Amino acid sequence: MNPNEKTLSTFETRIRQMILRFQELKEESRKLSAEVEKKEQDIKSLQEKLDQSGRDYESLKMAKMMEITDGDLESAKARIAKMIREVNKCITILSGEK
């Protein structure tokens, strides 16, 4: 084999190796792109769940505040009714003393 043929053969071998490596890298790139796309979809889904959970939390917090307010209202009504009864007793006692 003369030097030119040897050089040409080596060049051919290197080109084939580069083509094979290119195909491997192209396949790896395709797989990684698909994985990135799936991860982005997962992130989007999780973000939507997080947003919904935030809205649910705010709704529950508001409901709890309203529940506390209603409970305080009932308690306040009971205290006022008790005070009115006590005032009425005092009025009755004072009216009876005259």
ZADO-1210 file (C-alpha; in nm, 4 decimals, padded with zeros to 6 digits):
<atoms>
<atom x="00.0000" y="00.0000" z="00.0000" code="MET" pos="1"/>
<atom x="00.1524" y="00.3299" z="-00.0995" code="ASN" pos="2"/>
<atom x="00.1522" y="00.6290" z="00.1379" code="PRO" pos="3"/>
<atom x="-00.1370" y="00.8013" z="-00.0425" code="ASN" pos="4"/>
<atom x="-00.3580" y="00.4938" z="-00.0159" code="GLU" pos="5"/>
<atom x="-00.2663" y="00.4544" z="00.3481" code="LYS" pos="6"/>
<atom x="-00.3504" y="00.8205" z="00.4148" code="THR" pos="7"/>
<atom x="-00.6764" y="00.7869" z="00.2221" code="LEU" pos="8"/>
<atom x="-00.7686" y="00.4691" z="00.4135" code="SER" pos="9"/>
<atom x="-00.6945" y="00.6387" z="00.7457" code="THR" pos="10"/>
<atom x="-00.9005" y="00.9395" z="00.6371" code="PHE" pos="11"/>
<atom x="-01.1931" y="00.7116" z="00.5412" code="GLU" pos="12"/>
<atom x="-01.1754" y="00.5353" z="00.8764" code="THR" pos="13"/>
<atom x="-01.1759" y="00.8636" z="01.0641" code="ARG" pos="14"/>
<atom x="-01.4728" y="00.9909" z="00.8606" code="ILE" pos="15"/>
<atom x="-01.6701" y="00.6727" z="00.9363" code="ARG" pos="16"/>
<atom x="-01.5862" y="00.7069" z="01.3060" code="GLN" pos="17"/>
<atom x="-01.6993" y="01.0708" z="01.2997" code="MET" pos="18"/>
<atom x="-02.0255" y="00.9745" z="01.1249" code="ILE" pos="19"/>
<atom x="-02.0937" y="00.7037" z="01.3826" code="LEU" pos="20"/>
<atom x="-02.0147" y="00.9421" z="01.6670" code="ARG" pos="21"/>
<atom x="-02.2382" y="01.2066" z="01.5084" code="PHE" pos="22"/>
<atom x="-02.5262" y="00.9565" z="01.4886" code="GLN" pos="23"/>
<atom x="-02.4740" y="00.8573" z="01.8524" code="GLU" pos="24"/>
<atom x="-02.4709" y="01.2208" z="01.9607" code="LEU" pos="25"/>
<atom x="-02.7767" y="01.2966" z="01.7484" code="LYS" pos="26"/>
<atom x="-02.9699" y="01.0120" z="01.9164" code="GLU" pos="27"/>
<atom x="-02.8532" y="01.1223" z="02.2600" code="GLU" pos="28"/>
<atom x="-02.9610" y="01.4774" z="02.1811" code="SER" pos="29"/>
<atom x="-03.3050" y="01.3530" z="02.0709" code="ARG" pos="30"/>
<atom x="-03.3457" y="01.1559" z="02.3942" code="LYS" pos="31"/>
<atom x="-03.2330" y="01.4485" z="02.6075" code="LEU" pos="32"/>
<atom x="-03.4691" y="01.6842" z="02.4248" code="SER" pos="33"/>
<atom x="-03.7595" y="01.4461" z="02.4881" code="ALA" pos="34"/>
<atom x="-03.6609" y="01.4228" z="02.8541" code="GLU" pos="35"/>
<atom x="-03.6390" y="01.8018" z="02.8860" code="VAL" pos="36"/>
<atom x="-03.9831" y="01.8367" z="02.7271" code="GLU" pos="37"/>
<atom x="-04.1292" y="01.5827" z="02.9709" code="LYS" pos="38"/>
<atom x="-03.9686" y="01.7615" z="03.2655" code="LYS" pos="39"/>
<atom x="-04.1111" y="02.0929" z="03.1447" code="GLU" pos="40"/>
<atom x="-04.4571" y="01.9347" z="03.1275" code="GLN" pos="41"/>
<atom x="-04.4097" y="01.7952" z="03.4791" code="ASP" pos="42"/>
<atom x="-04.3054" y="02.1381" z="03.6045" code="ILE" pos="43"/>
<atom x="-04.6082" y="02.2991" z="03.4389" code="LYS" pos="44"/>
<atom x="-04.8390" y="02.0393" z="03.5942" code="SER" pos="45"/>
<atom x="-04.6836" y="02.0831" z="03.9388" code="LEU" pos="46"/>
<atom x="-04.7036" y="02.4627" z="03.9070" code="GLN" pos="47"/>
<atom x="-05.0753" y="02.4346" z="03.8278" code="GLU" pos="48"/>
<atom x="-05.1239" y="02.2094" z="04.1318" code="LYS" pos="49"/>
<atom x="-04.9301" y="02.4550" z="04.3471" code="LEU" pos="50"/>
<atom x="-05.1411" y="02.7451" z="04.2221" code="ASP" pos="51"/>
<atom x="-05.4616" y="02.5493" z="04.2913" code="GLN" pos="52"/>
<atom x="-05.3364" y="02.4580" z="04.6385" code="SER" pos="53"/>
<atom x="-05.2650" y="02.8257" z="04.7039" code="GLY" pos="54"/>
<atom x="-05.6175" y="02.9200" z="04.5991" code="ARG" pos="55"/>
<atom x="-05.7603" y="02.6393" z="04.8139" code="ASP" pos="56"/>
<atom x="-05.5553" y="02.7573" z="05.1106" code="TYR" pos="57"/>
<atom x="-05.6799" y="03.1146" z="05.0710" code="GLU" pos="58"/>
<atom x="-06.0393" y="02.9884" z="05.0521" code="SER" pos="59"/>
<atom x="-05.9945" y="02.7773" z="05.3645" code="LEU" pos="60"/>
<atom x="-05.8316" y="03.0666" z="05.5459" code="LYS" pos="61"/>
<atom x="-06.1239" y="03.2928" z="05.4552" code="MET" pos="62"/>
<atom x="-06.3741" y="03.0260" z="05.5636" code="ALA" pos="63"/>
<atom x="-06.1925" y="02.9854" z="05.8957" code="LYS" pos="64"/>
<atom x="-06.1972" y="03.3620" z="05.9510" code="MET" pos="65"/>
<atom x="-06.5711" y="03.3665" z="05.8808" code="MET" pos="66"/>
<atom x="-06.6222" y="03.0715" z="06.1163" code="GLU" pos="67"/>
<atom x="-06.4360" y="03.2524" z="06.3921" code="ILE" pos="68"/>
<atom x="-06.6370" y="03.5672" z="06.3245" code="THR" pos="69"/>
<atom x="-06.9630" y="03.3708" z="06.3398" code="ASP" pos="70"/>
<atom x="-06.8542" y="03.2070" z="06.6647" code="GLY" pos="71"/>
<atom x="-06.7599" y="03.5436" z="06.8117" code="ASP" pos="72"/>
<atom x="-07.0940" y="03.6837" z="06.6971" code="LEU" pos="73"/>
<atom x="-07.2855" y="03.4056" z="06.8726" code="GLU" pos="74"/>
<atom x="-07.0749" y="03.4517" z="07.1845" code="SER" pos="75"/>
<atom x="-07.1308" y="03.8286" z="07.1773" code="ALA" pos="76"/>
<atom x="-07.5070" y="03.7777" z="07.1352" code="LYS" pos="77"/>
<atom x="-07.5121" y="03.5427" z="07.4347" code="ALA" pos="78"/>
<atom x="-07.3175" y="03.7927" z="07.6507" code="ARG" pos="79"/>
<atom x="-07.5501" y="04.0783" z="07.5511" code="ILE" pos="80"/>
<atom x="-07.8598" y="03.8666" z="07.6266" code="ALA" pos="81"/>
<atom x="-07.7137" y="03.7806" z="07.9682" code="LYS" pos="82"/>
<atom x="-07.6412" y="04.1500" z="08.0383" code="MET" pos="83"/>
<atom x="-07.9967" y="04.2430" z="07.9367" code="ILE" pos="84"/>
<atom x="-08.1375" y="03.9817" z="08.1764" code="ARG" pos="85"/>
<atom x="-07.9168" y="04.1160" z="08.4565" code="GLU" pos="86"/>
<atom x="-08.0224" y="04.4758" z="08.3820" code="VAL" pos="87"/>
<atom x="-08.3875" y="04.3662" z="08.3798" code="ASN" pos="88"/>
<atom x="-08.3370" y="04.1959" z="08.7198" code="LYS" pos="89"/>
<atom x="-08.1810" y="04.5160" z="08.8532" code="CYS" pos="90"/>
<atom x="-08.4711" y="04.7223" z="08.7193" code="ILE" pos="91"/>
<atom x="-08.7186" y="04.4780" z="08.8750" code="THR" pos="92"/>
<atom x="-08.5379" y="04.4959" z="09.2096" code="ILE" pos="93"/>
<atom x="-08.5186" y="04.8763" z="09.1993" code="LEU" pos="94"/>
<atom x="-08.8838" y="04.9017" z="09.0934" code="SER" pos="95"/>
<atom x="-08.9894" y="04.6813" z="09.3838" code="GLY" pos="96"/>
<atom x="-08.8060" y="04.8980" z="09.6406" code="GLU" pos="97"/>
<atom x="-09.0142" y="05.2082" z="09.5717" code="LYS" pos="98"/>
</atoms>
